[in-house]
Amino acid sequence: MIRLITAGESHGPCLTVILEGMPSGVPIRIDAVQEDLSRRQQGYGRGDRMKIETDQAQIVGGVRHGFSLGSPIALRIDNRDWVNWQQEMNSQPVEAWETQRAVHQPRPGHADLAGMIKYRHQDMRNILERASARETAARVAAGALLKQFLEAFDISIFSHTVRVGNVEAGTDAQKLPEPKALRRCNLTPMRCLNPDAEKRMMQAIDQAKEHGDTLGGIFEVIAFRVPAGLGSHTQWDRKLDGRIAQAFLSIPGVKAMEIGDGVRNAGRPGSEVHDAIYYHKSSRGFYRRTNRCGGLEGGITNGMPVQVRGFMKPISTLLKPLTSVDIRTKARKDAVYERSDVSVVPAAGTVGEAMLAFVLADAFLEKFGGDSMEEIRNNYQSHLSWLQKI
Ligand SMILES: Cc1cc2nc3c(=O)[nH]c(=O)nc-3n(C[C@H](O)[C@H](O)[C@H](O)COP(=O)(O)O)c2cc1C
């Protein structure tokens, strides 16, 4: 239903994103896009580049006078560092020029070597410029628009940091965080709900930095007030859990994901895992008192919050580099170091929000779709009225 396509290199002139399939009439605020872009740049452990760039998105198509037109929405985010890379990243041949910035020593854990082999490049800058997570700024900008679509139906999405390295947030896993607390923790350096754990996370990052090392961790994304009935059990590629998994594992550095208590449930008996079903006639209809399934059963949302975790590996660009090989001489060499983050778990959470917004908006349009917000509102209303009757 929705297509999200990005283009652009990390040190090229700009990032571009096209979002196709947004209906007409979605109220669009550019300041909400700015807010999410700025959240992606924050978090303790980010590198110096975040100080150079203050991302600004410009809407260059598909929106007029604050509302989507139904045509593709295009956004542009300039790379401020481009001024320092105009020779290296010029789209046209540059004469009599020698680069100091060619990359011949691949970083273990990054796309450098695998990409070089696949695309037959000599200079791995041709790979890392696109593999860089700078690209996620474009996804976050598009995600901010998709969140505005979802907000029109009262669906909101938040993220928080659950673990950095071996420091756990230590919050009660059984208790769903409140949107108010999640909104508040947006303003903190680690976006962690537990201030004590937050301090220890920052200390762990300082220590890793001192040792020229990096840290991964876990972030959680929660979508509230998601209606029951998105996704489908009828075909493997329509199952919403599978679609969320694809979206999450596409986030650079995210190597595993969990829906609800998915991983932890594998070691528990069924009686302690499955969420008992209750019914309240006057207000809630069918409901659960627990949400260990993370709001998804049979690949379909069940009306409980959708709760997803992303497991991030440590950043692969190390100040104290790992062993690598010079691809020209095949001699043993240190991996290249280029200005880099030490840990990015809160920022990855912001990207996770964008990816969950994409999957939910796509599934929402599948179920209640129309070309305009008016049609979608009518369809949604009819679903809500039907729920009242059963
Ligand atoms: C917000 C964000 C920032 C990142 N920053 C860096 C970075 O500064 N240096 C780095 O080596 N990797 C960084 N990564 C991770 C790499 O982009 C990622 O490991 C790489 O593209 C290889 O992809 P893979 O880990 O998914 O296999 C970042 C990831 C995210 C989500």
Ligand as a Chemical Component Dictionary entry (heavy atoms), coordinates in Angstrom:
data_LIG
# 
_chem_comp.id                   LIG 
_chem_comp.type                 NON-POLYMER 
_chem_comp.pdbx_formal_charge   0 
_chem_comp.three_letter_code    LIG 
# 
loop_
_chem_comp_atom.comp_id 
_chem_comp_atom.atom_id 
_chem_comp_atom.alt_atom_id 
_chem_comp_atom.type_symbol 
_chem_comp_atom.charge 
_chem_comp_atom.model_Cartn_x 
_chem_comp_atom.model_Cartn_y 
_chem_comp_atom.model_Cartn_z 
_chem_comp_atom.pdbx_ordinal 
LIG C1  C1  C 0 21.460 5.416  14.272 1  
LIG C2  C2  C 0 22.602 4.536  13.851 2  
LIG C3  C3  C 0 23.893 5.065  13.825 3  
LIG C4  C4  C 0 24.975 4.265  13.464 4  
LIG N1  N1  N 0 26.233 4.814  13.474 5  
LIG C5  C5  C 0 27.300 4.040  13.128 6  
LIG C6  C6  C 0 28.628 4.585  13.161 7  
LIG O1  O1  O 0 28.846 5.756  13.512 8  
LIG N2  N2  N 0 29.641 3.769  12.806 9  
LIG C7  C7  C 0 29.461 2.467  12.422 10 
LIG O2  O2  O 0 30.414 1.775  12.102 11 
LIG N3  N3  N 0 28.210 1.926  12.398 12 
LIG C8  C8  C 0 27.139 2.684  12.732 13 
LIG N4  N4  N 0 25.873 2.118  12.703 14 
LIG C9  C9  C 0 25.707 0.711  12.306 15 
LIG C10 C10 C 0 26.093 0.456  10.860 16 
LIG O3  O3  O 0 25.411 1.337  9.991  17 
LIG C11 C11 C 0 25.845 -1.007 10.464 18 
LIG O4  O4  O 0 26.464 -1.862 11.371 19 
LIG C12 C12 C 0 26.424 -1.283 9.069  20 
LIG O5  O5  O 0 25.681 -0.563 8.109  21 
LIG C13 C13 C 0 26.415 -2.760 8.668  22 
LIG O6  O6  O 0 25.109 -3.257 8.631  23 
LIG P1  P1  P 0 24.643 -4.446 9.589  24 
LIG O7  O7  O 0 25.246 -4.183 10.931 25 
LIG O8  O8  O 0 23.152 -4.322 9.618  26 
LIG O9  O9  O 0 25.138 -5.725 8.991  27 
LIG C14 C14 C 0 24.773 2.909  13.089 28 
LIG C15 C15 C 0 23.469 2.381  13.114 29 
LIG C16 C16 C 0 22.388 3.177  13.499 30 
LIG C17 C17 C 0 21.012 2.593  13.540 31 
# 
loop_
_chem_comp_bond.comp_id 
_chem_comp_bond.atom_id_1 
_chem_comp_bond.atom_id_2 
_chem_comp_bond.value_order 
_chem_comp_bond.pdbx_ordinal 
LIG C1  C2  SING 1  
LIG C2  C3  SING 2  
LIG C2  C16 DOUB 3  
LIG C3  C4  DOUB 4  
LIG C4  N1  SING 5  
LIG C4  C14 SING 6  
LIG N1  C5  DOUB 7  
LIG C5  C6  SING 8  
LIG C5  C8  SING 9  
LIG C6  O1  DOUB 10 
LIG C6  N2  SING 11 
LIG N2  C7  SING 12 
LIG C7  O2  DOUB 13 
LIG C7  N3  SING 14 
LIG N3  C8  DOUB 15 
LIG C8  N4  SING 16 
LIG N4  C9  SING 17 
LIG N4  C14 SING 18 
LIG C9  C10 SING 19 
LIG C10 O3  SING 20 
LIG C10 C11 SING 21 
LIG C11 O4  SING 22 
LIG C11 C12 SING 23 
LIG C12 O5  SING 24 
LIG C12 C13 SING 25 
LIG C13 O6  SING 26 
LIG O6  P1  SING 27 
LIG P1  O7  DOUB 28 
LIG P1  O8  SING 29 
LIG P1  O9  SING 30 
LIG C14 C15 DOUB 31 
LIG C15 C16 SING 32 
LIG C16 C17 SING 33 
# 
